Amino acid sequence: MPETYPTGGAKNFIHGIDYQKLWLMLFFRRAVNRKYFFRLATEMSSAAGFDDVVFRYEQNGTTWELVLVKHFAAFLEIQGNEEFKDKIKDFFIVINVDFDYESLASKGITVEKIETQDEFLNIGDSAKYKLRDLRNNITQCLKQRMSAGGREVSDEEIKGFLNELVFVVNSPNDAELEKLIRNEISDDLARRFKYFGDDDSVLNALSTMMSSWMKDKRGRFLTPEEGEKFFREVEKLPSTLGRIELVLEEIKKGLDSMMGEKSASDNTQQAHFHKEPIWFNMRYPVKTFTGRRSELQKIHKELHKTTGEQAEVSQIVVISGLGGIGKSDTNSHY
């Protein structure tokens, strides 16, 4: 067994940072692919505790705000912020486990499932719920928490928060989320470029770009224009390889057709013609080849010099001359 030791420091939060990055990658990829007008931010100071992922996008003329959060009560800190005023649709707390429904019920808390679908958080077995605080336990907890911090809050403020708070449970974990992103990239490359090769180059480039953006001390939004430019650059290689694969497939089909025609032609010729496969990397005959009958007859005569009896080819003939005069085409048509 390898030796282990207690850990702390960065190991306590690096997992959460990686998970946050994967969500940013998923949001960015899907928003670019669906050609939304969007702005993506992370660690946005004006979003207070709701700063992990701030994603604003427009769909059918409506602006929606999706915020993945780690601090429950931060809603109260940004409620009056002009940057978000009248722009918040819902606040989302995303977790990759399910509720302990019995424990919630024992505290007088029930859940109401939200059936509406969206293309960013409805993934796999995930489900969305709102909480119903039947005994005001959440209300009292928030009041105590905020009072301890020096701020008194009203029942109406807490009620407004609960009406906008959505829990997304059973979301994919980090390994499942990375696999999802990889599969989406692979499917997209296959659909757009008929490319079925290694998709790690695009995934790694996206991960590297996102890490660099997250470490930038000057916060800036990721935009559709930057997304289009990024994917256009990183997809050049799969696009090129996909086109090459299509060309090679067409060439193969053409060669198969030509060999089929040659085989049919061979069946009508005399038995002494050579019927074995062409060796030494000789290229296939050119269909538009014409003339040079005397040269072909001379080659045939030299190759079939025997004691007078019909025999298999046993002689060697060398064709020489300047480059480009047609030696290979002549040889391939014998």
Sine and cosine of phi, psi and omega as CSV:
sin_phi,cos_phi,sin_psi,cos_psi,sin_omega,cos_omega
0.00,0.00,0.72,-0.70,0.03,-1.00
-0.93,0.38,0.54,-0.84,0.01,-1.00
-0.95,0.31,0.70,-0.72,0.00,-1.00
-0.87,-0.50,0.17,-0.99,-0.02,-1.00
-0.45,-0.89,0.43,-0.90,0.06,-1.00
-0.90,0.44,0.56,-0.83,-0.04,-1.00
-0.84,-0.55,0.25,-0.97,0.05,-1.00
-0.29,-0.96,-0.40,-0.92,0.06,-1.00
0.86,0.52,-0.75,-0.66,-0.10,-1.00
-0.88,0.47,-0.48,0.88,-0.02,-1.00
-0.90,0.44,-0.33,0.94,0.00,-1.00
-0.98,0.22,-0.34,0.94,-0.05,-1.00
-0.77,-0.63,-0.13,0.99,-0.04,-1.00
-0.89,0.45,-0.57,0.82,0.03,-1.00
-0.87,0.48,-0.69,0.72,0.01,-1.00
-0.90,0.44,-0.58,0.82,0.02,-1.00
-0.92,0.39,-0.68,0.73,0.03,-1.00
-0.89,0.46,-0.65,0.76,0.01,-1.00
-0.90,0.43,-0.66,0.75,0.05,-1.00
-0.87,0.48,-0.66,0.75,0.00,-1.00
-0.90,0.44,-0.64,0.77,0.01,-1.00
-0.89,0.45,-0.64,0.77,0.06,-1.00
-0.90,0.43,-0.64,0.77,0.05,-1.00
-0.88,0.47,-0.67,0.74,0.03,-1.00
-0.88,0.47,-0.68,0.73,-0.01,-1.00
-0.90,0.43,-0.73,0.68,0.00,-1.00
-0.87,0.49,-0.70,0.71,-0.04,-1.00
-0.89,0.45,-0.74,0.67,-0.03,-1.00
-0.88,0.48,-0.75,0.66,-0.06,-1.00
-0.93,0.37,-0.63,0.78,0.00,-1.00
-0.91,0.41,-0.64,0.77,0.04,-1.00
-0.92,0.40,-0.71,0.71,-0.03,-1.00
-0.88,0.47,-0.58,0.82,-0.03,-1.00
-1.00,0.01,0.03,1.00,0.10,-1.00
0.85,0.53,0.67,0.74,0.11,-0.99
-0.98,0.19,0.47,-0.89,0.24,-0.97
-1.00,0.06,0.91,-0.42,-0.13,-0.99
-0.60,-0.80,0.23,-0.97,0.18,-0.98
-0.69,-0.72,0.78,-0.62,-0.04,-1.00
-0.89,-0.45,0.75,-0.66,-0.01,-1.00
-0.70,-0.72,0.32,-0.95,0.11,-0.99
-0.56,-0.83,0.50,-0.86,-0.05,-1.00
0.78,0.62,0.71,0.71,-0.04,-1.00
-0.99,0.14,0.92,-0.40,-0.15,-0.99
-0.87,0.49,-0.57,0.82,-0.01,-1.00
-0.94,0.33,-0.22,0.97,0.05,-1.00
-1.00,0.01,0.10,1.00,0.06,-1.00
0.78,0.62,-0.78,-0.63,-0.06,-1.00
-0.97,0.25,-0.11,0.99,0.02,-1.00
-0.99,-0.15,0.74,0.68,-0.21,-0.98
-0.96,-0.29,-0.03,1.00,-0.08,-1.00
-0.85,0.53,-0.83,0.56,0.05,-1.00
-0.67,-0.74,0.85,-0.53,0.09,-1.00
-0.89,-0.46,0.89,-0.46,-0.11,-0.99
-0.76,-0.65,0.88,-0.47,0.01,-1.00
-0.88,-0.48,0.79,-0.62,0.01,-1.00
-0.59,-0.81,0.38,-0.93,-0.01,-1.00
-0.94,-0.35,0.73,-0.68,0.03,-1.00
-0.61,-0.79,0.85,-0.53,0.00,-1.00
0.81,0.58,0.61,0.79,0.07,-1.00
0.99,0.14,0.02,1.00,-0.03,-1.00
-0.92,-0.38,0.70,-0.72,0.05,-1.00
-1.00,-0.09,0.80,-0.61,0.01,-1.00
-0.90,-0.44,0.47,-0.88,0.04,-1.00
-0.83,-0.56,0.86,-0.51,0.08,-1.00
-0.92,-0.39,0.84,-0.55,-0.02,-1.00
-0.79,-0.61,0.90,-0.43,0.08,-1.00
-1.00,0.06,0.78,-0.63,-0.23,-0.97
-0.80,-0.60,0.33,-0.94,0.10,-0.99
-0.81,-0.59,-0.21,0.98,-0.01,-1.00
-0.85,-0.53,0.91,-0.42,-0.13,-0.99
-0.88,0.48,-0.73,0.68,-0.17,-0.98
-0.99,0.11,0.00,1.00,-0.08,-1.00
-0.92,0.40,-0.27,0.96,0.06,-1.00
-0.79,0.62,-0.64,0.77,-0.07,-1.00
-0.92,0.38,-0.41,0.91,-0.02,-1.00
-0.98,0.20,-0.43,0.90,-0.06,-1.00
-0.93,-0.37,0.05,1.00,-0.06,-1.00
-0.83,0.55,-0.62,0.79,-0.03,-1.00
-0.99,-0.16,0.14,0.99,-0.03,-1.00
-0.95,0.33,0.81,-0.58,-0.05,-1.00
-0.88,0.47,-0.49,0.87,-0.03,-1.00
-0.91,0.42,-0.44,0.90,-0.04,-1.00
-0.91,-0.41,-0.07,1.00,-0.09,-1.00
-0.85,0.53,0.76,-0.66,0.03,-1.00
0.87,0.49,0.32,0.95,0.00,-1.00
-0.88,-0.48,-0.05,1.00,-0.05,-1.00
-1.00,0.01,0.85,-0.53,0.10,-1.00
-1.00,0.04,-0.85,0.53,0.03,-1.00
-0.53,-0.85,0.38,-0.92,0.18,-0.98
-0.96,-0.28,0.77,-0.64,-0.06,-1.00
-0.92,-0.39,0.78,-0.62,0.20,-0.98
-0.96,-0.28,0.90,-0.45,-0.12,-0.99
-0.96,-0.29,0.83,-0.56,0.02,-1.00
-0.74,-0.67,0.43,-0.90,-0.04,-1.00
-0.97,-0.24,0.40,0.92,0.14,-0.99
-0.79,-0.62,0.15,-0.99,0.01,-1.00
-1.00,-0.08,0.22,-0.98,0.10,-1.00
-0.93,0.36,0.45,-0.89,0.25,-0.97
-1.00,-0.03,1.00,0.03,-0.16,-0.99
-0.89,0.45,-0.58,0.81,0.01,-1.00
-0.91,0.42,-0.66,0.75,0.01,-1.00
-0.91,0.42,-0.66,0.75,0.04,-1.00
-0.88,0.47,-0.70,0.71,-0.03,-1.00
-0.88,0.47,-0.59,0.80,0.00,-1.00
-0.91,0.41,-0.34,0.94,0.02,-1.00
-0.98,-0.17,0.13,0.99,0.02,-1.00
0.98,0.21,0.43,0.90,-0.01,-1.00
-0.91,-0.40,0.81,-0.58,0.08,-1.00
-0.92,-0.40,0.23,-0.97,0.00,-1.00
-0.85,-0.52,0.55,-0.83,0.04,-1.00
-0.87,-0.50,0.89,-0.46,-0.06,-1.00
-0.96,0.26,0.67,-0.74,0.03,-1.00
-0.98,-0.19,0.86,-0.50,-0.10,-0.99
-1.00,0.02,-0.26,0.97,-0.02,-1.00
-0.90,0.44,0.62,-0.79,-0.05,-1.00
-0.98,-0.19,0.52,-0.85,0.21,-0.98
-0.64,-0.77,0.35,-0.94,-0.17,-0.99
-1.00,-0.02,0.12,0.99,0.01,-1.00
-0.93,-0.37,-0.53,0.85,-0.09,-1.00
-0.89,-0.45,-0.24,0.97,0.08,-1.00
-1.00,0.09,1.00,0.04,-0.09,-1.00
-0.80,-0.60,0.81,-0.59,0.06,-1.00
0.86,0.51,-0.83,-0.55,-0.04,-1.00
-1.00,-0.07,0.19,0.98,-0.06,-1.00
-0.91,0.41,0.46,-0.89,0.02,-1.00
-0.59,-0.81,0.47,-0.88,-0.04,-1.00
-0.92,-0.39,0.68,-0.73,-0.03,-1.00
-0.67,-0.74,0.46,-0.89,0.24,-0.97
-0.92,-0.39,0.52,-0.85,-0.02,-1.00
-1.00,-0.04,0.58,-0.81,0.10,-0.99
-0.87,-0.50,0.91,-0.41,-0.12,-0.99
-1.00,-0.02,0.99,0.14,-0.13,-0.99
-0.92,0.39,-0.55,0.83,-0.05,-1.00
-0.96,-0.29,0.19,0.98,0.01,-1.00
0.89,0.46,0.43,0.90,0.03,-1.00
-0.92,0.39,-0.68,0.73,0.03,-1.00
-0.90,0.44,-0.67,0.74,-0.01,-1.00
-0.85,0.52,-0.74,0.67,-0.03,-1.00
-0.90,0.43,-0.64,0.77,0.01,-1.00
-0.88,0.47,-0.71,0.70,-0.01,-1.00
-0.92,0.38,-0.62,0.78,0.04,-1.00
-0.87,0.49,-0.71,0.70,-0.01,-1.00
-0.91,0.42,-0.66,0.75,-0.03,-1.00
-0.90,0.43,-0.71,0.70,-0.04,-1.00
-0.95,0.30,-0.57,0.82,0.04,-1.00
-0.90,0.43,-0.63,0.78,0.03,-1.00
-0.90,0.44,-0.45,0.89,0.02,-1.00
-1.00,0.02,0.03,1.00,0.06,-1.00
1.00,-0.05,0.28,0.96,0.01,-1.00
-0.75,-0.67,0.79,-0.62,0.07,-1.00
-1.00,-0.02,0.67,-0.74,-0.01,-1.00
-0.82,-0.57,0.44,-0.90,-0.03,-1.00
-0.99,-0.12,0.28,-0.96,0.07,-1.00
-0.88,0.48,-0.58,0.81,-0.01,-1.00
-0.91,0.41,-0.62,0.79,0.04,-1.00
-0.90,0.44,-0.69,0.73,-0.01,-1.00
-0.93,0.36,-0.63,0.77,0.03,-1.00
-0.88,0.47,-0.67,0.75,0.03,-1.00
-0.88,0.47,-0.62,0.79,0.03,-1.00
-0.91,0.41,-0.71,0.70,-0.01,-1.00
-0.90,0.44,-0.51,0.86,0.04,-1.00
-0.94,0.34,-0.42,0.91,-0.03,-1.00
-0.97,-0.24,-0.14,0.99,-0.04,-1.00
-0.99,0.10,0.78,-0.63,0.02,-1.00
-0.80,-0.60,0.77,-0.64,0.12,-0.99
-0.99,-0.13,0.77,-0.64,0.12,-0.99
-0.95,-0.31,0.93,-0.37,-0.08,-1.00
-0.95,-0.30,0.27,-0.96,-0.01,-1.00
0.85,0.53,0.54,0.84,0.08,-1.00
-0.96,0.28,0.36,-0.93,-0.02,-1.00
-0.89,0.45,0.57,-0.82,0.11,-0.99
-0.98,0.20,-0.09,-1.00,-0.11,-0.99
-0.89,0.45,-0.66,0.76,0.00,-1.00
-0.91,0.41,-0.67,0.75,0.00,-1.00
-0.93,0.38,-0.59,0.80,0.00,-1.00
-0.93,0.37,-0.66,0.75,0.05,-1.00
-0.90,0.44,-0.66,0.75,0.04,-1.00
-0.89,0.45,-0.64,0.77,0.02,-1.00
-0.88,0.48,-0.72,0.69,0.00,-1.00
-0.90,0.44,-0.68,0.73,0.01,-1.00
-0.87,0.49,-0.70,0.71,-0.01,-1.00
-0.91,0.42,-0.62,0.78,0.01,-1.00
-0.91,0.41,-0.66,0.76,0.05,-1.00
-0.89,0.45,-0.72,0.70,-0.01,-1.00
-0.88,0.47,-0.72,0.70,0.01,-1.00
-0.89,0.45,-0.61,0.79,-0.02,-1.00
-0.93,0.37,-0.67,0.74,0.02,-1.00
-0.90,0.43,-0.62,0.78,0.02,-1.00
-0.92,0.40,-0.65,0.76,-0.04,-1.00
-0.94,0.34,-0.69,0.73,-0.11,-0.99
-1.00,0.10,-0.61,0.79,-0.12,-0.99
-0.87,-0.50,0.06,1.00,-0.09,-1.00
0.82,0.57,0.61,0.79,-0.03,-1.00
-0.97,-0.23,0.82,-0.58,-0.05,-1.00
-0.83,-0.56,0.48,0.88,-0.03,-1.00
-0.99,-0.10,-0.44,-0.90,-0.05,-1.00
-0.94,0.34,0.82,-0.58,-0.02,-1.00
-0.98,-0.21,0.11,0.99,-0.04,-1.00
-0.90,0.43,-0.51,0.86,-0.05,-1.00
-0.88,0.47,-0.68,0.74,0.01,-1.00
-0.94,0.34,-0.70,0.71,0.00,-1.00
-0.88,0.48,-0.71,0.70,-0.01,-1.00
-0.91,0.41,-0.63,0.78,0.03,-1.00
-0.90,0.43,-0.65,0.76,0.03,-1.00
-0.90,0.43,-0.68,0.73,0.01,-1.00
-0.89,0.45,-0.68,0.73,0.00,-1.00
-0.90,0.43,-0.70,0.71,0.02,-1.00
-0.87,0.49,-0.70,0.72,-0.03,-1.00
-0.91,0.41,-0.64,0.77,0.03,-1.00
-0.89,0.46,-0.70,0.71,0.01,-1.00
-0.89,0.46,-0.68,0.73,0.01,-1.00
-0.90,0.43,-0.65,0.76,-0.01,-1.00
-0.91,0.41,-0.51,0.86,-0.03,-1.00
-1.00,0.09,-0.17,0.99,-0.01,-1.00
-0.90,0.44,0.86,-0.51,-0.05,-1.00
-0.94,0.35,-0.40,0.92,0.06,-1.00
-0.99,-0.12,0.96,-0.29,-0.05,-1.00
-0.89,0.45,0.72,-0.69,0.08,-1.00
-0.60,-0.80,0.54,-0.84,0.00,-1.00
-0.97,0.23,0.62,-0.78,0.24,-0.97
-0.99,0.12,0.69,-0.72,-0.12,-0.99
-0.83,-0.55,0.23,-0.97,0.05,-1.00
-0.85,0.53,-0.63,0.78,-0.03,-1.00
-0.89,0.46,-0.68,0.74,0.03,-1.00
-0.92,0.39,-0.60,0.80,0.03,-1.00
-0.91,0.42,-0.71,0.70,0.01,-1.00
-0.87,0.49,-0.69,0.72,-0.01,-1.00
-0.91,0.42,-0.68,0.73,-0.03,-1.00
-0.88,0.47,-0.79,0.61,-0.07,-1.00
-0.94,0.35,-0.49,0.87,0.07,-1.00
-0.89,0.45,-0.62,0.79,-0.01,-1.00
-0.96,0.28,-0.75,0.66,-0.11,-0.99
-0.96,0.27,-0.28,0.96,-0.01,-1.00
-0.99,-0.11,0.11,0.99,0.01,-1.00
-0.88,0.48,-0.71,0.70,-0.04,-1.00
-0.91,0.42,-0.79,0.62,0.05,-1.00
-0.85,0.52,-0.61,0.80,0.01,-1.00
-0.89,0.46,-0.72,0.70,0.00,-1.00
-0.91,0.42,-0.72,0.69,-0.01,-1.00
-0.90,0.44,-0.58,0.81,0.06,-1.00
-0.89,0.45,-0.67,0.74,0.02,-1.00
-0.91,0.41,-0.65,0.76,0.03,-1.00
-0.88,0.47,-0.67,0.75,0.01,-1.00
-0.88,0.48,-0.65,0.76,0.02,-1.00
-0.91,0.42,-0.67,0.74,0.02,-1.00
-0.89,0.46,-0.70,0.71,0.01,-1.00
-0.89,0.46,-0.60,0.80,0.03,-1.00
-0.91,0.42,-0.65,0.76,0.04,-1.00
-0.91,0.42,-0.65,0.76,0.03,-1.00
-0.89,0.45,-0.68,0.73,0.01,-1.00
-0.87,0.49,-0.69,0.73,0.02,-1.00
-0.88,0.47,-0.66,0.75,0.01,-1.00
-0.90,0.43,-0.68,0.74,0.01,-1.00
-0.91,0.40,-0.64,0.77,0.04,-1.00
-0.87,0.49,-0.64,0.77,0.01,-1.00
-0.92,0.40,-0.68,0.73,0.00,-1.00
-0.90,0.44,-0.66,0.75,0.01,-1.00
-0.92,0.40,-0.55,0.83,0.07,-1.00
-0.90,0.43,-0.66,0.75,0.03,-1.00
-0.91,0.41,-0.65,0.76,-0.01,-1.00
-0.91,0.42,-0.65,0.76,0.00,-1.00
-0.88,0.47,-0.66,0.75,0.02,-1.00
-0.91,0.42,-0.60,0.80,0.01,-1.00
-0.93,0.37,-0.62,0.78,-0.01,-1.00
-0.88,0.48,-0.55,0.84,-0.04,-1.00
-0.91,0.41,-0.34,0.94,-0.04,-1.00
-0.99,-0.10,-0.12,0.99,-0.05,-1.00
-1.00,-0.01,0.15,-0.99,-0.03,-1.00
-0.93,0.37,0.39,-0.92,-0.12,-0.99
-0.91,0.42,-0.41,0.91,-0.09,-1.00
-0.97,0.22,-0.13,0.99,0.05,-1.00
-0.94,0.34,0.58,-0.81,-0.06,-1.00
-0.94,0.34,0.79,-0.61,-0.06,-1.00
-0.88,-0.48,0.11,0.99,0.04,-1.00
-0.98,0.21,0.32,-0.95,0.05,-1.00
-0.86,0.51,0.47,-0.88,0.02,-1.00
-0.98,0.22,0.77,-0.64,-0.04,-1.00
-0.97,-0.26,-0.04,-1.00,0.11,-0.99
0.88,0.48,0.57,0.82,0.07,-1.00
0.84,0.55,0.50,0.87,0.08,-1.00
-0.92,0.39,0.64,-0.77,-0.04,-1.00
-1.00,0.09,0.29,-0.96,-0.06,-1.00
-0.95,0.31,0.45,-0.89,-0.04,-1.00
-0.88,0.48,0.55,-0.84,0.10,-0.99
-0.99,0.11,0.80,-0.60,-0.11,-0.99
-0.92,0.40,-0.40,0.92,-0.05,-1.00
-1.00,-0.06,0.21,0.98,-0.01,-1.00
-0.89,0.45,0.75,-0.66,0.03,-1.00
-0.65,-0.76,0.30,-0.96,0.11,-0.99
0.96,0.29,-0.28,-0.96,0.03,-1.00
0.87,0.49,0.55,0.84,-0.02,-1.00
-0.90,0.44,-0.66,0.76,-0.03,-1.00
-0.90,0.43,-0.64,0.77,0.02,-1.00
-0.90,0.43,-0.67,0.74,0.00,-1.00
-0.91,0.42,-0.65,0.76,0.02,-1.00
-0.91,0.41,-0.62,0.78,0.02,-1.00
-0.90,0.43,-0.67,0.74,0.04,-1.00
-0.88,0.47,-0.71,0.70,-0.01,-1.00
-0.86,0.51,-0.69,0.72,-0.03,-1.00
-0.90,0.44,-0.68,0.73,-0.04,-1.00
-0.93,0.38,-0.59,0.80,-0.03,-1.00
-0.96,0.29,-0.38,0.93,-0.08,-1.00
-0.94,-0.34,0.39,0.92,0.09,-1.00
-0.94,0.35,0.90,-0.44,0.00,-1.00
-0.65,-0.76,-0.28,-0.96,0.02,-1.00
-0.99,0.13,0.20,0.98,-0.02,-1.00
0.95,-0.32,-0.21,0.98,0.02,-1.00
-1.00,-0.10,0.59,-0.81,0.04,-1.00
-0.90,0.43,0.76,-0.65,-0.07,-1.00
-0.57,-0.82,0.21,-0.98,0.10,-0.99
-0.93,0.37,0.35,-0.94,0.00,-1.00
-0.88,0.48,0.80,-0.60,-0.03,-1.00
-0.69,-0.73,-0.01,1.00,-0.04,-1.00
-0.98,-0.18,0.27,-0.96,0.04,-1.00
-0.88,-0.48,0.74,-0.67,0.05,-1.00
-0.81,-0.58,0.76,-0.65,0.01,-1.00
-0.96,-0.27,0.80,-0.60,0.06,-1.00
-0.97,-0.24,0.84,-0.54,-0.03,-1.00
-0.78,-0.62,0.34,-0.94,0.02,-1.00
0.36,-0.93,0.06,-1.00,-0.01,-1.00
-0.91,0.42,0.42,-0.91,0.03,-1.00
-0.90,0.44,0.71,-0.71,0.09,-1.00
1.00,-0.04,0.05,1.00,-0.05,-1.00
-1.00,0.02,-0.07,1.00,0.10,-1.00
0.95,-0.31,0.37,0.93,-0.04,-1.00
-0.89,0.46,-0.74,0.68,-0.07,-1.00
-0.91,0.42,-0.68,0.74,0.01,-1.00
-0.90,0.43,-0.65,0.76,0.02,-1.00
-0.89,0.46,-0.73,0.69,-0.03,-1.00
-0.90,0.43,-0.63,0.77,-0.05,-1.00
-0.95,0.32,-0.31,0.95,-0.01,-1.00
-0.99,-0.12,0.07,1.00,0.08,-1.00
-1.00,0.10,0.00,0.00,0.00,0.00
